Amino acid sequence: MKKNFIVKRLLLLIALLSLENTAFCQEPIIINPTTYDLYPLMKQNLIPLQNADEQPKPISDLPNAVLRYQHNVISTELINQLQKKPDPYPVERYTLVLPDLASVRDTLLVMVGLENKARERTVNTLLIGSEGKNLVYFIDYNNNYNFTDDGEPLRFRKKTDIKTITIRSAGKNEQFSYLLYDLAQFPQYLQSYGVDLSKSAVQTTKEPMFAVPLLSHQSRLNASFGFMTGSGGESFSFATVDGVEKEYVATIDAISLLSASVSYAFKNLNLGVEIGYEGNQIGQTNYRVNGFTNYNIGKWPRKRFLYGAFVEYDIRLYRNLYFTPSYHVFKYNYLKTGPFQGYGNDLNREYTHNTIFQNRQGERYGAKIKLPVSEKVLFYAELGYVRNHLEVNSDFIQEAYQVESLEAEYRTFNYGFGCQILLLNPQ
């Protein structure tokens, strides 16, 4: 009777111990430990390093544990359980602060045991995710179990590359180092963890760091400042009643345009007003009569003040990169005007440029590439084709001519850069 009682008590104690061990094994830190380390596979596929004694050890030669990631709570005890080394690593439990994993799938968690020259020991963690046919490596360089403060993840340009990973850990006198290979060399090994490199990359719909260049989905007020340069030409021509063709031509070798604008955006549509100051470097000035050319004739205007309006539409190309077609209309006045000084007595010598050239207006067809650099500032590069419309005062020509033959042309091609600043973004 007493013997049966003792046996029952022993069986009950064994059952309780079994339940306790089972509960421990079900903790989220122990996840699919089907293959314990990298060495058995890698040793058959990797070429031995030269001067191996002088270099950090490969990750496959160090105590390591590879798991299919399912939980952000880890314990360094796992590396001791899987490796079963006589000299275990310090046991610590951490909650990982994860990086942005929106673009990866099939994530692995790797723990590696390290020892530095000062005989100090630590456990480092890294996350490995698949991006289509390639792998991306998130490495905890400062060993604080926070992957958001370690810079850009590592991507191997060539699958056969070898990278030296340097780890700095708070409270340690020396840094730690190890060599990392690209596990994409071993697709069968990855498949044992359910990582399939034949899958397409994840298509993310994540918003850019700065929503739609200063381009939120709300209305906003912006100011822009720009500089443009370029070149072009201008001319006017007419035919006398006797049929003689006459033309005055000037080349514009360089343009310097400073502009400022204010625009109000309705989502991606921008409406604005702008002003500008433009200086032109005039090149050749010629006078042509029936195909014959006389050089250095005519004094063309060099400076003008512009004012007008524009419309733009921002189109996102990729993340923080935007393409913005634009259309501008403007009027302008010449500054520091003077007489034209034509050939002989053909033209009025008293009229100044603003009197000679009337109904001065223009339009510019352009496009910008915008790149936000902060929440309130973006830089842009711009191209533009400018058509300037103007009419020549009929009294400017001092001889009889065919009125319908009078034509004027003024066109330029511009390019430049500038910045856009967010002034107001009502919520």
C-alpha positions in Angstrom: 0.0 0.0 0.0 2.7 2.4 1.0 4.7 1.3 -2.1 1.8 2.1 -4.4 1.5 5.5 -2.8 5.2 6.3 -3.4 5.0 5.2 -7.0 1.9 7.4 -7.6 3.8 10.4 -6.1 6.8 9.8 -8.3 4.7 9.5 -11.4 2.9 12.8 -10.5 6.3 14.5 -10.0 7.6 13.3 -13.4 4.4 14.5 -15.1 4.8 18.0 -13.6 8.4 18.2 -14.6 7.4 17.1 -18.2 4.8 19.9 -18.3 7.3 22.5 -17.2 9.9 21.4 -19.8 7.1 21.4 -22.5 6.1 24.9 -21.5 9.7 26.1 -21.8 10.1 24.5 -25.2 7.0 26.3 -26.5 8.4 29.8 -25.8 8.5 31.9 -29.0 12.3 32.1 -29.0 12.7 28.4 -30.0 11.4 28.4 -33.6 11.9 25.4 -36.0 15.4 24.5 -34.9 15.7 21.9 -37.6 19.1 22.9 -38.8 21.3 24.3 -36.1 24.2 26.1 -37.8 25.8 27.1 -41.1 29.0 25.1 -41.0 27.9 21.7 -42.3 26.6 23.2 -45.6 29.2 25.9 -46.1 32.3 23.8 -45.5 31.5 21.9 -48.7 30.9 24.9 -50.9 33.2 27.8 -49.9 36.8 28.2 -51.0 39.2 28.4 -48.0 40.5 31.9 -47.3 44.2 32.9 -47.7 46.0 33.8 -44.5 43.0 32.5 -42.6 44.8 32.8 -39.3 45.1 36.6 -39.7 41.5 37.2 -40.7 38.2 37.2 -38.7 36.5 33.8 -38.7 33.6 33.1 -41.1 30.2 33.1 -39.5 30.1 29.3 -40.4 33.1 28.7 -38.1 31.5 30.5 -35.1 28.7 29.3 -32.8 25.5 30.3 -34.5 21.8 29.6 -34.6 19.6 30.1 -37.7 15.8 30.4 -37.2 12.8 31.3 -39.3 11.7 34.6 -37.8 8.3 34.6 -36.1 8.7 36.8 -33.0 10.8 39.7 -31.9 11.6 38.4 -28.4 14.8 36.4 -28.3 17.1 34.8 -25.7 20.8 34.2 -26.2 20.3 31.0 -24.3 19.2 29.5 -27.6 22.7 29.6 -29.1 23.9 27.6 -26.1 21.1 25.1 -26.4 21.8 24.5 -30.1 25.6 24.5 -30.0 26.0 22.6 -26.7 29.4 24.2 -26.1 31.1 23.5 -22.8 31.7 27.2 -22.3 28.3 28.9 -22.7 27.6 32.5 -23.7 26.0 34.9 -21.1 22.3 34.3 -21.2 20.3 37.5 -21.9 16.7 38.1 -23.1 15.9 41.0 -25.5 13.1 42.4 -27.5 14.2 43.3 -31.0 13.4 46.7 -32.5 12.8 45.8 -36.1 13.8 47.6 -39.3 11.4 48.3 -42.1 10.6 44.8 -43.5 7.8 45.9 -45.9 9.8 45.0 -49.0 11.1 41.6 -47.9 9.6 38.1 -47.4 10.7 34.9 -45.7 12.8 36.5 -42.9 15.5 34.5 -41.0 16.9 35.4 -37.6 20.6 34.5 -37.1 22.5 34.7 -33.8 26.2 34.4 -33.8 28.6 34.0 -30.8 31.6 36.3 -30.9 34.8 36.7 -29.0 37.3 39.7 -29.4 41.0 40.0 -28.8 40.4 41.0 -25.2 38.6 37.6 -24.7 35.3 39.4 -24.2 32.3 37.5 -25.5 28.9 38.6 -26.9 26.0 37.4 -29.1 25.2 39.4 -32.2 22.0 39.2 -34.2 21.1 39.8 -37.8 17.9 39.5 -39.9 18.0 38.1 -43.5 15.1 38.6 -45.8 14.5 37.7 -49.5 13.9 40.3 -52.1 13.1 38.3 -55.2 16.2 36.4 -56.2 18.4 38.3 -53.7 18.9 38.5 -50.0 19.1 41.6 -47.8 20.9 41.6 -44.5 20.0 43.8 -41.5 22.9 43.8 -39.2 23.0 45.1 -35.6 26.3 46.8 -35.9 26.2 48.4 -32.4 24.8 45.3 -30.8 21.9 47.0 -29.0 19.2 44.8 -30.6 17.8 47.8 -32.4 17.9 47.6 -36.2 16.6 51.1 -36.8 19.9 52.9 -36.0 22.4 50.8 -38.1 22.1 52.6 -41.4 21.3 50.9 -44.7 21.0 47.1 -44.9 23.7 45.1 -46.6 23.2 43.7 -50.1 25.8 41.6 -51.9 26.6 42.9 -55.4 28.0 39.4 -56.3 26.9 36.3 -54.5 30.5 35.2 -54.2 31.5 38.3 -52.3 32.8 38.1 -48.7 32.1 41.0 -46.3 33.9 41.8 -43.0 31.3 42.7 -40.4 32.5 44.8 -37.5 30.5 45.0 -34.3 30.9 47.5 -31.5 29.2 46.7 -28.2 28.6 49.0 -25.3 30.7 48.1 -22.2 33.2 46.1 -24.3 36.8 47.2 -24.7 37.4 45.8 -28.1 35.3 45.5 -31.3 34.2 42.1 -32.7 34.5 41.0 -36.3 33.4 38.1 -38.5 33.1 37.2 -42.2 29.7 37.0 -43.8 28.9 35.2 -47.0 25.8 35.5 -49.1 23.5 32.7 -48.3 21.9 33.1 -51.7 24.7 30.8 -52.9 22.8 28.0 -51.1 19.2 27.9 -52.3 18.6 24.3 -51.0 19.7 25.3 -47.6 17.4 28.3 -47.7 14.5 26.1 -48.8 14.9 24.0 -45.7 13.7 27.2 -43.8 11.0 27.9 -46.4 12.9 30.7 -48.0 12.2 30.5 -51.8 14.4 32.8 -54.0 12.2 32.0 -57.0 9.4 34.1 -55.6 9.0 37.7 -56.9 9.9 40.6 -54.8 7.3 42.2 -52.6 5.6 45.1 -54.2 5.2 47.7 -51.5 2.7 50.6 -51.4 4.6 52.4 -48.7 4.4 56.2 -48.9 7.7 58.1 -49.4 9.5 59.7 -46.5 8.0 63.0 -47.4 4.6 62.7 -48.9 4.3 63.8 -52.4 7.0 66.5 -52.6 5.7 68.7 -50.0 2.9 67.0 -51.7 0.5 65.8 -49.1 -3.0 65.0 -50.0 -4.0 68.4 -48.6 -3.7 71.9 -50.1 -0.5 73.8 -49.4 1.2 77.1 -50.1 4.7 77.0 -51.6 7.5 79.5 -52.5 10.1 78.7 -55.2 13.4 80.3 -56.2 15.2 79.4 -59.3 18.0 80.1 -61.7 18.0 79.3 -65.4 20.5 79.7 -68.2 20.4 78.8 -71.9 20.6 80.3 -75.4 18.5 81.3 -78.4 18.0 84.0 -81.0 15.7 86.8 -82.1 14.9 88.6 -85.3 12.5 90.7 -87.3 12.1 91.0 -91.1 10.1 92.8 -93.8 9.9 93.3 -97.5 9.9 96.7 -99.2 7.3 97.6 -101.8 10.1 96.9 -104.4 10.4 93.3 -103.2 13.7 93.7 -101.3 13.9 91.3 -98.4 15.5 92.8 -95.2 16.2 91.0 -91.9 17.8 92.0 -88.6 19.1 89.0 -86.6 20.8 88.5 -83.2 22.0 85.4 -81.4 21.6 85.1 -77.7 24.7 83.3 -76.5 23.8 83.1 -72.8 20.8 83.7 -70.6 20.8 84.4 -66.8 17.3 84.3 -65.4 16.6 84.7 -61.7 13.0 83.9 -60.6 10.7 83.8 -57.6 7.2 82.4 -57.4 4.4 81.6 -55.0 2.1 78.7 -55.8 -1.0 77.1 -54.2 -1.3 73.3 -54.7 -4.6 71.4 -54.8 -3.2 67.9 -54.1 -0.8 67.5 -57.1 -2.0 70.5 -59.2 0.0 73.7 -58.6 -1.3 77.2 -59.6 1.1 80.1 -59.1 2.4 83.5 -60.0 6.0 84.4 -60.6 8.4 87.3 -61.4 11.8 87.2 -62.9 14.9 89.2 -63.9 16.7 88.2 -67.1 20.0 89.3 -68.6 21.1 88.3 -72.1 24.5 88.1 -73.6 24.0 89.1 -77.2 26.4 87.5 -79.7 26.3 88.3 -83.4 24.0 91.1 -84.7 23.6 91.0 -88.4 21.6 92.8 -91.1 20.7 90.8 -94.2 19.5 92.2 -97.6 18.5 89.8 -100.3 20.9 87.1 -99.0 23.9 89.5 -98.4 25.0 89.9 -94.7 26.3 93.0 -93.0 27.8 92.3 -89.5 27.5 94.1 -86.2 24.3 96.0 -87.1 21.6 96.7 -84.6 21.5 97.2 -80.8 19.3 94.7 -79.2 17.8 94.8 -75.7 19.8 92.9 -73.1 17.7 93.0 -69.9 14.1 92.5 -69.1 11.7 92.1 -66.2 9.1 89.3 -66.5 5.8 88.6 -64.6 3.2 86.0 -65.1 1.4 82.8 -64.0 1.9 79.1 -64.4 0.4 75.7 -63.8 2.2 72.5 -62.9 1.3 68.9 -62.1 3.4 66.7 -59.9 3.7 63.0 -60.9 5.6 60.6 -58.6 8.1 58.5 -60.5 9.6 56.5 -57.6 9.4 57.1 -53.9 10.8 60.6 -53.4 11.3 61.4 -57.1 8.8 63.4 -59.1 8.3 64.5 -62.7 6.5 67.8 -63.1 5.4 69.2 -66.5 4.6 72.9 -66.4 3.2 75.7 -68.6 4.0 79.4 -68.0 2.5 82.6 -69.6 4.1 85.9 -68.9 4.6 89.5 -70.0 7.8 91.5 -69.9 9.3 95.0 -70.1 12.8 95.8 -71.3 15.2 97.6 -68.9 17.8 100.2 -69.7 16.4 100.6 -73.2 17.9 102.7 -76.0 17.6 103.2 -79.8 18.0 100.2 -82.1 20.6 101.8 -84.4 19.7 100.0 -87.7 21.4 100.2 -91.1 21.4 103.6 -92.7 18.1 105.5 -92.5 15.8 102.4 -92.9 14.7 102.6 -89.2 13.7 105.2 -86.7 16.7 106.2 -84.6 14.8 107.7 -81.7 12.4 104.9 -80.7 13.6 102.9 -77.7 13.2 99.1 -77.3 9.9 99.2 -75.4 8.4 101.5 -78.1 9.8 99.4 -81.0 8.7 96.0 -79.7 5.0 96.0 -78.6 2.5 93.5 -77.2 5.4 91.8 -75.4 4.3 88.4 -74.0 5.5 84.8 -74.0 4.9 81.3 -73.0 7.2 78.5 -71.7 6.7 74.8 -71.9 8.8 73.0 -69.3 9.4 70.1 -67.0 11.0 69.6 -63.6 12.5 66.7 -61.7 11.8 67.3 -58.0 13.7 65.7 -55.1 12.6 66.4 -51.5 15.5 66.8 -49.1 13.4 67.5 -45.9 9.8 67.8 -44.9 9.7 71.4 -46.1 12.4 71.8 -48.8 12.9 70.2 -52.2 15.4 70.8 -55.0 14.5 70.6 -58.6 16.2 70.6 -62.1 14.3 72.2 -64.9 14.2 72.4 -68.7 12.1 74.9 -70.7 11.4 76.0 -74.3 10.4 79.7 -74.5 8.4 81.4 -77.3 8.4 85.2 -76.9 5.6 87.0 -78.8 6.1 90.6 -79.8 5.1 93.0 -82.6 7.2 95.6 -84.3 5.9 99.1 -84.2 4.8 100.0 -87.8 6.2 103.5 -87.5 9.7 102.1 -86.7 10.4 101.3 -90.3 11.1 104.5 -92.3 10.5 103.2 -95.8 7.6 101.9 -97.7 7.2 98.2 -97.0 4.6 95.4 -97.4 2.7 95.4 -94.1 1.8 91.7 -94.3 5.5 90.8 -94.6 6.5 92.2 -91.2 7.5 89.3 -88.9 9.2 89.0 -85.5 10.7 86.0 -83.7 12.2 85.5 -80.3 12.9 81.9 -79.0 15.2 80.4 -76.4 15.9 77.0 -74.8 16.5 77.2 -71.0 17.7 74.9 -68.3 18.4 75.4 -64.6 17.7 74.4 -61.0 16.0 75.8 -57.9 14.4 75.0 -54.6 10.8 74.9 -53.4 9.9 75.7 -49.8 6.7 74.8 -48.0 5.1 77.9 -46.5 1.8 76.6 -45.2 0.2 73.1 -45.1 -3.2 73.5 -43.4 -4.4 70.4 -41.7 
